[in-house]
Amino acid sequence: MRLYLLYVLLGVALLGIQAHPLLPFAQQGIRPDLVLILVLYLGTRPELELGAGAVLVSLLGYFCAVFSGGPFGLYAFVYLFFFVSIDLLKNVFDLRSIYLQVLLVVFGSILEGGLVFMLCWVFQNNPHLLVTFKNILPKQLAFTVAVAPVVLLFLNYVINSVSQNNAINLFRVFSQPSSVKTAAS
Amino acid sequence: MLQFLLKRKSVILIAILFLLSLTLLARDVEKREGGGLFDAIIMPVLSPPLKLSTLAFNKAYRLWQGYFNLVSVRSENVLLQKAVADLQREIQLLREPALENRRLRELLGFKKKLPYHFIPAEIIGRDPSSWFRTLLIDKGTDSGIRRGAAVMTARGIVGKILEAQKTTAKVLLIIDRNSALDILVQRSRAKGIIEGRSEERCELRFVSKNEDIQTGDIIVTSGLDEIIPKGIVVGAVVNVVRNSPGFFQLVEIKPAVDFSRLEEVFVVVP
């Protein structure tokens, strides 16, 4: 439970940084997609169950929509799509390697742009979307991939620290003499 | 049947989540009502820390800039005093026509224009995605802000209010590709609609080929919707293509506002 709460808090913190008006890398309105990196990372976590993870990433998508000018539900759909896809890929590849995770971010950024473009085209039917998509995608990809290793290392460190603390506490509980455990219960 | 559903509960949950997100997406595209409950819960939690951190950084930045700016303060002061004097002379010259205009409008029985109020607001957030262009400001319905209200700076129009909660509001910038604003060409009074294209460019649409538009022409709001005041500067024409296919000219506009440097805006309410 504590871990799920941590994931939500990390998502909210990254969203706050991403939406901050003084973000240093926000050149010409292009912002690195930190929440996408988190969603892709969460997809690679073995302890995250499919159902709970799906609810979690949908929630992160709705949080994004609160700040974004995009339609409500857009990012929930996109993040859910990524989470489910990575869950399927986990059975084939070992996605715990940071190099593979960075590669995931590269493909994820490109695919996210494609998904957003496709959904907006279907629902909003804006004829100028393709030009916007072609102008923004390369810069968006470059910025996101540039910060991905740092963000992934940070997420690894934080989540593994919390997980290990839980493991240490569990170990302490199970290694106590039985008389103490009985008294405690 | 129950056993079948329980075995596949994750798949069913994911299908429901997909369906829910698509339904909300389709509904929001049509009605543009925003996140409702999500907005009401998330915004009051996240907007205070965003606002505090933005204010702290802005203060530090202004102190730093102030130190460097002291170097050229004296010469800038002289220039500004001259500019103020010129503007005061211009105001005096314009006062008489304004008074005459008011008298004539009263004589003709025109409906009296409502005075507008300007509500200052700080920008506390920007769109986290690169695909849309919106701002988050620290004022909302509690301050009298309503959806559709114009947002501007001293340089010109910034956009309009897309959604408003109690203490925050989302502004759709004129450079967003979903933005559309009714405008006038100040010199020739040609009408059109301006739509966003990129961070530094907008496109003027539905201007027929026989309208007189030239590079350098100033574009202002038309005030046709009676929510956005008439005469707010939008930008200037940078390119005109008359021999494009179709009935309309292709006109490129450079917005008057520098959107990368916005810190404070004014919301115009009647």
Interface residues (C-beta under 8 A of the other chain):
Chain A: V12 L15 G16 Q18 A19 H20 P21 L22 L23 A26 Q28 G29 I30 R31 D33 V35 E49 L50 G51 A54 V55 S58 G61 Y62 F63 C64 A65 V66 F67 S68 G69 G70 P71 F72 G73 L74 Y75 A76 F77 L80 F81 V84 G113 V116 L119 C120 F123 Q124 N126 H128 L129 V131 T132 N135 I136 K139 Q140
Chain B: K9 S10 L13 I14 L17 F18 L20 S21 L22 T23 L24 L25 A26 R27 D28 V29 G34 G35 F38 D39 I42 M43 L46 P49 L50 S53 T54 F57 N58 Y61 I123 I124 G125 R126 D127 P128 S129 S130 W131 F132 R133 T134 L135 L136 L162 K170 L172 D176 R177 N178 E195 R197 S198 E199 E200 F259 S260 L262 E263
